[in-house]
Amino acid sequence: MSEAIDVASLGEDVPLLEGLRTARAIRRLHPDPVPRELIRKVCEAGTFAPSGGNRQPWLFIAVTEPERRAWVAERYRKAFRAYAVPALEAAKDPAFPDAARRNMKAALHLADHLHEAPVHLFVAGRTRRGEEQAQALFPAVQNILLACRAVGLGASLTTVHRTFGSEVDAWLGLSEKQPTCALLPIGWPRGRFGRPPRRSVDECLHFERFRA
Ligand SMILES: Cc1cc2nc3c(=O)[nH]c(=O)nc-3n(C[C@H](O)[C@H](O)[C@H](O)COP(=O)(O)O)c2cc1C
């Protein structure tokens, strides 16, 4: 899959709205490597995000070496399992919604197989006056997720690594002023892209004022 790819043309023909409607969390990934040029391409999409004062605070760190991915994965698995305990308990109830159970299963699968994801892409950013800049970084994160969809890479947005955030930031060589806000495990998808389950826009959209 990763051989003889024309990186320049890959994904350029996916209609924007179709792409974003089918850019769901893809957490089952092949371990095959992703060419660096393709990682560069999806990160370049990140650089086109808006940011306050066009300060462009983002940094992208792609961890690809197997031992380094194992370091992240070991900590992520423990953190995710601890975080998921209440949800796993709740999922034992037969009334627990099927879609939520499937989502939990996929998130658990990712936690247990994170070391196999060929790219652990961390998004980090400078802080202004010591403030967290997550709000400034998430537009870039979403652009990267959409670019992954366009070029056919599976990806998902995760934040559980923040429970060992200071440790991972120092390990990545980042100062306290440049914390990571997201970890995107990226690789070739095992499944297919498709429309995710979402509430209808008609439940969310109001004109002029909110009406319950
Ligand atoms: C702020 C934020 C944090 C998230 N953190 C995690 C995470 O730590 N692990 C994970 O597997 N998914 C995480 N997700 C992904 C969501 O679970 C996913 O977007 C949601 O279930 C919808 O998935 P779908 O697009 O496949 O329907 C996060 C999403 C957001 C927006």
The ligand as a Gaussian input file, in Angstrom:
#p B3LYP/6-31G(d) Opt

LIG

0 1
 C      -11.492000      16.310000      22.449000
 C      -11.568000      14.873000      22.017000
 C      -10.823000      13.910000      22.691000
 C      -10.849000      12.566000      22.298000
 N      -10.066000      11.656000      22.953000
 C      -10.061000      10.369000      22.546000
 C       -9.180000       9.416000      23.150000
 O       -8.407000       9.756000      24.057000
 N       -9.194000       8.149000      22.691000
 C      -10.003000       7.757000      21.658000
 O       -9.967000       6.576000      21.278000
 N      -10.833000       8.636000      21.053000
 C      -10.869000       9.927000      21.473000
 N      -11.681000      10.848000      20.829000
 C      -12.439000      10.417000      19.633000
 C      -13.921000      10.296000      19.874000
 O      -14.195000       9.218000      20.697000
 C      -14.591000      10.158000      18.499000
 O      -14.386000      11.355000      17.807000
 C      -16.077000       9.916000      18.621000
 O      -16.313000       8.714000      19.256000
 C      -16.756000       9.889000      17.251000
 O      -16.225000       8.837000      16.486000
 P      -16.779000       8.592000      14.981000
 O      -16.356000       9.788000      14.188000
 O      -16.115000       7.342000      14.500000
 O      -18.257000       8.474000      15.093000
 C      -11.664000      12.166000      21.197000
 C      -12.410000      13.150000      20.517000
 C      -12.350000      14.479000      20.897000
 C      -13.143000      15.520000      20.126000

